Amino acid sequence: MRRTSENLLASYVDALRPIIYINHSDFVEVDRILRSIAGEARVAEFNNTLGMVDFSDKHPLRECGLESFLRLVREDGFERRIFILLKDVHNSMNDDRIIALLKRIAEDNMYREDYYATVFIVSSKTVIPTELENLITVFDIPLPTFDEIEAIIKSFTNDLEIVVSPDAVSDIARSFIGLSEFQVRQILNIAYQDGGYIDAGDKRLILKEKEQFIKKSGMVELVNFKDNIDDIGGLENLKEWLKQKAKIFMDIDRAIRFGVDVPKGIMIIGMPGCGKSLASKAAASLFDVPLVRLDVGRLFGKYVGESEENMRRALALSEAVSPCVLWIDEIEKAFAGIGGGGGASDVTTRLFGQFLTWMQEKENTVFVMATANDISRIPAEFLRKGRFDELFFVDLPNGEERRRILEIHLKKRRKWNREIDSISIIKETEGFNGADIEAVVKDAVEAAFIGGREKLTTEDLLAAIKNTKSISVTLKEKISAIRETLGKIDIKPASKAAEEN
Ligand code: ATP
């Protein structure tokens, strides 16, 4: 299983990479890999809480701090080959004396013929001091692939002598994608103890466990929502498109077996307050999957490589909870400043590249919904085919759409009645967005209540409209700028043209 991680790690050791930073929280898995590549080397292990411990049975050998440990084992590299294994020491990575000692060991390893020591730092947090940047190689243990997960499930069920149909195995395996072998085995154990068997019904349990991992990470957020596709007024093209893709998502295993491409995601660009965020929620509800929100701004860290590591973890987490909708709101803000000068923009450019590669290569069931207002700040690479399945343009709602939005919000407040003259409302709300119409309904309902009227009247609504400054007034220039830049790219309107309705 996963020969590749062991081979790659062994090749780093052979190439005299002096410090290897393994970003992983599953120490059992890391120990297993190190054991398999150690050969004749002695493994000296330091644990942040226990001090020096025996690598083979984890017995504490000596209570000491990291500095004394490094001084103690450093010399051993002259006698025989040594692996210096440091666990959870990320907090010591800004201590000058530790940095100096690690540097010394690393340089001896590279330049002295009679010295052979490789340092492995294992932690779920990547902290790389600038002084060690050139000496550290970051190593990611790849997560098990779909086939490998199937093999894990089969070996688990064989050991327990439980019979599971091949279809159920692949069904369950797909929901495990994004988790480490350790986590897969842990959840299989829970599922087995729960019912004494493993079947496709365990997918719910797997998802619940995955949600726990997400919540604990703080990198991405699981969004609770009530909205569904019928809460969106208009945007018929977009809704139709999503409904088609839902047929694939709801039956993803069969679709993949049939040869259908897994949908990657869409980018929705356009006017503020017109239902872009609403569409992300509606998609998750339609696909019947969790909605995971990624705030790219939160990924930026202060250490070298930290932001990239955060991005990697955030994407891995979204894969862990897949199938899911990954919602990236206001993506243009996150990636603003790409290509400009300065250190901060270098990091942004790297993060952007990392995200694009992930988008391009992804074969998982994470459906990306990226939303943006200002297309002029979106790098052109983003808009190229192959990244997203489709780009949609959300304009201010047309007359029929405004009528639908009005009806939706009135019905939500149980104030819809046939006497409301929607024709005059449509006329008076030209240039309003969905959020404006919602605000009008709110104000009108409040006025009716204060006025002691049971029924909402057209007059209540018209009065509220008069008192509302629509987006076309408040953001006039922004709107014409969005229109202008949108005219230059190949993008699908989210709405059906008024006459088609
Ligand atoms: P922004 O670009 O400012 O984030 P957005 O396009 O994401 O805006 P939403 O957050 O989806 O806008 O909309 C804001 C609110 O306006 C929604 O919660 C909803 O109540 C209402 N709304 C907007 N568009 C529609 C619509 N097409 N149908 C029904 N309600 C809408």
Residues whose N, C-alpha, C, O or C-beta is under 5 A from the ligand:
A	BS01	ATP	D231 I232 G233 M271 P272 G273 C274 G275 K276 S277 L278 I405 G434 A435 E438
